[in-house]
Amino acid sequence: MTKPHYHLLLLLNGDAYRGINSSSFSPNGDYEGNNLLHRIVRAWSRAIGWPQDAMRGLVHVAKDKLTGKFYTYHFHRDDHAAFAEVFFGASYLCKVHSKPLAQRIHCFEGSRR
């Protein structure tokens, strides 16, 4: 692995967030929109201490190559088929060949709240 990078799976309340909405920039070229992607970029910007104008390309949301739509899943507690689809999608985040195991780098984490 040449550059460390991070994958993140967000599980959100579907009543509050229905999807990413837009991957375009605000009219001023920044991330000041009220959509989910802009909120994620702003949060990551604050977390790593970088200005927003340096964030271009640092947050990537995967798209389905067939549909061109963002990978988003909506499932309910008893929807086992949708849960299996989400689990399969999340398994990509845990692929061993790209993890620097035994190099004293913390690769896996979950929410502590």
C-alpha positions as CSV (number, residue, x, y, z in Angstrom):
1,M,0.0,0.0,0.0
2,T,1.6,3.3,-1.1
3,K,-0.7,5.7,0.8
4,P,-2.7,5.1,3.9
5,H,-6.4,5.7,3.3
6,Y,-9.6,5.1,5.2
7,H,-12.9,3.5,4.4
8,L,-16.0,4.5,6.4
9,L,-19.5,3.0,6.6
10,L,-22.1,5.3,7.9
11,L,-25.3,3.9,9.3
12,L,-27.9,6.7,9.5
13,N,-31.5,7.1,10.3
14,G,-33.3,6.8,7.0
15,D,-36.1,9.1,8.2
16,A,-33.5,11.9,8.6
17,Y,-31.2,11.1,5.6
18,R,-32.3,9.5,2.4
19,G,-29.0,9.7,0.5
20,I,-26.0,11.7,-0.4
21,N,-28.0,14.1,-2.6
22,S,-25.3,15.8,-4.6
23,S,-21.6,15.5,-5.2
24,S,-21.2,18.9,-6.8
25,F,-19.6,21.8,-5.1
26,S,-21.3,24.9,-3.8
27,P,-21.4,27.9,-6.2
28,N,-18.2,29.3,-4.6
29,G,-16.4,25.9,-5.1
30,D,-16.6,25.1,-1.4
31,Y,-18.6,22.6,0.6
32,E,-21.1,24.9,2.2
33,G,-24.2,23.0,1.0
34,N,-26.8,21.5,3.4
35,N,-26.5,18.0,1.8
36,L,-25.0,15.0,3.5
37,L,-21.8,14.9,1.4
38,H,-21.0,18.5,2.2
39,R,-21.6,17.8,5.9
40,I,-19.2,14.8,5.7
41,V,-16.5,16.8,4.0
42,R,-16.8,19.7,6.5
43,A,-16.6,17.2,9.4
44,W,-13.5,15.5,7.9
45,S,-11.9,18.9,7.3
46,R,-12.4,19.8,11.0
47,A,-11.2,16.4,12.1
48,I,-7.9,16.5,10.3
49,G,-7.4,20.3,10.7
50,W,-7.3,21.1,7.0
51,P,-9.1,24.1,5.3
52,Q,-12.1,23.2,3.2
53,D,-10.4,24.4,0.0
54,A,-7.8,21.7,0.4
55,M,-10.4,18.9,0.8
56,R,-11.2,18.4,-2.9
57,G,-10.7,14.8,-3.8
58,L,-10.2,13.6,-0.2
59,V,-13.7,12.4,0.3
60,H,-15.0,9.9,-2.2
61,V,-18.4,8.3,-2.3
62,A,-18.4,5.1,-4.4
63,K,-20.9,4.8,-7.2
64,D,-22.4,1.7,-8.7
65,K,-20.7,1.3,-12.1
66,L,-23.9,0.0,-13.7
67,T,-26.4,2.7,-12.5
68,G,-24.0,5.6,-11.8
69,K,-25.8,6.1,-8.5
70,F,-24.1,6.4,-5.1
71,Y,-24.0,3.2,-3.1
72,T,-26.7,3.8,-0.6
73,Y,-28.8,1.1,1.1
74,H,-32.1,1.4,2.9
75,F,-33.0,-1.4,5.1
76,H,-35.3,-2.1,8.1
77,R,-34.6,-4.3,11.1
78,D,-36.4,-7.3,9.7
79,D,-35.3,-7.0,6.1
80,H,-32.8,-9.8,6.0
81,A,-32.1,-9.6,2.2
82,A,-31.3,-5.9,2.4
83,F,-29.1,-6.5,5.5
84,A,-27.2,-9.2,3.6
85,E,-26.6,-6.7,0.7
86,V,-25.3,-4.1,3.2
87,F,-23.1,-6.6,4.9
88,F,-21.7,-7.7,1.5
89,G,-21.0,-4.1,0.6
90,A,-19.3,-3.4,4.0
91,S,-17.1,-6.5,3.6
92,Y,-15.1,-4.6,1.0
93,L,-13.9,-2.3,3.8
94,C,-12.3,-5.2,5.5
95,K,-10.3,-6.7,2.6
96,V,-7.1,-8.1,4.0
97,H,-4.8,-7.4,1.0
98,S,-5.0,-3.6,1.5
99,K,-4.6,-3.5,5.3
100,P,-1.1,-2.9,6.8
101,L,-1.4,-5.7,9.3
102,A,1.4,-6.2,11.9
103,Q,2.8,-2.7,11.1
104,R,1.5,-1.0,14.3
105,I,-1.1,0.9,12.4
106,H,-4.7,0.9,13.7
107,C,-6.8,-0.4,10.8
108,F,-10.2,-1.2,12.3
109,E,-12.4,0.8,14.5
110,G,-16.0,1.3,15.4
111,S,-18.0,3.9,17.2
112,R,-17.3,4.1,20.9
113,R,-20.7,5.7,21.7
